[in-house]
């Protein structure tokens, strides 16, 4: 697997994790990366995410995930509970709060799961944006702003993966 990695301390678009010294100490360069051949999203280990969520993930990861999903930054920010004037403050601070970081993790986790289950990032992106009868006629993406919604989407993906139809 060829993955594109960017040093966090030098690139604003990749975001930052607390400080570059913290990231180096924990041996992490990225919390998620994209396979350069397939374009699929890959997440770092949960132990890396625990640290990142507690300290706040860099704003650049919002942009990277939004671009990958084919939506604007504001769409991702709304899903993680950042709206209005707070958006500009987060951009200036270049770091999300821990609760926002946790919600971004859940969004990235569901995206990666959809790509793995559907075996294609384009199919996954389309599936996430398309109304789904198993989800009450709404798109999976529209449910990703709450933990119960994330659970519902995860359940449907598990059903698809294991061939269980309700």
Secondary structure, DSSP 8 states (H G I E B T S, - for coil): --B----TTT-STT--BS-HHHHHHHT-S-SEEEBTTT--EEE--HHHHHHHHHH-BBTHHHHHHHHHHTS-HHHHHHHTT--THHHHHHHHHTB--HHHHHHHHHHHHHHHHHHHHHT-HHHHHHHHHSEEGGGTSEETGGGTTSHHHHHHHHHHHHHHHHT---
